[in-house]
């Protein structure tokens, strides 16, 4: 299946952008009459036929559309990015393949990185939904100060959790997931959240959770949280 990402489909015909046109015609060597599939990142998958095999402006005619129903429960992953950006790019790719609705980057006290190139992460997420045949593209937010994020999500409807390695009473994350509600989970930096940050989250309705007995890297902890959530939802 040849799959292309086209978020602005409106009519019965559509012209791919130059990058996707080049990939279809020059790289894949597709031609008039060949079938390709388009996804819009909003649940729509379109079966189409190529009508103009122009390597700069490949035009297709839509044959059929299928709309995938979105999961009733969403997962919002908020994570403090690592200094090594390759690890964050890997994380975005993997959680997108597994299933994620929203990703936020946190600037906390022990954060190692304060600047994120969202455009790069969005491209990785697009490749990941094409690879995994998903039709929904996760929302990836700009990096935001920790306390500002907590305050912004005061009215979040669903379970709010903070995972950290420090001492204190914590439930297993898998036991806090509610099959009838959305989930927001915070994952700290390599130096973990500070005691003050944990206390601030608790004051604002977050539950403290554990992701297991092992001490995990930031991106590993985030991946475990994502996988656990999706496994419970099955």
Buried (B, 14 or more C-beta within 10 A) or exposed (E): EBBBBBEEBEEEEBBBBEEBBBBBBEEEEBEEEBEBBBBBBEBBBBBBEBBBBBEEEBBBEBEEBEEEEEEEBBBBBBBBBBEBBEBBBBBBBBBBBBBBBBBBBBBBBBBBBEEBEEEBBBBBBBBBBBEEEBBBBBBBBEBBBBBEBBEEBEEBEBBBBBBBBEEEEBEEBBEBBEEEEBBBBBBBBBBBBBEEBBEBBBEBBBBBBBBEEEEBEBBBBBBBBBBBBBEBBE
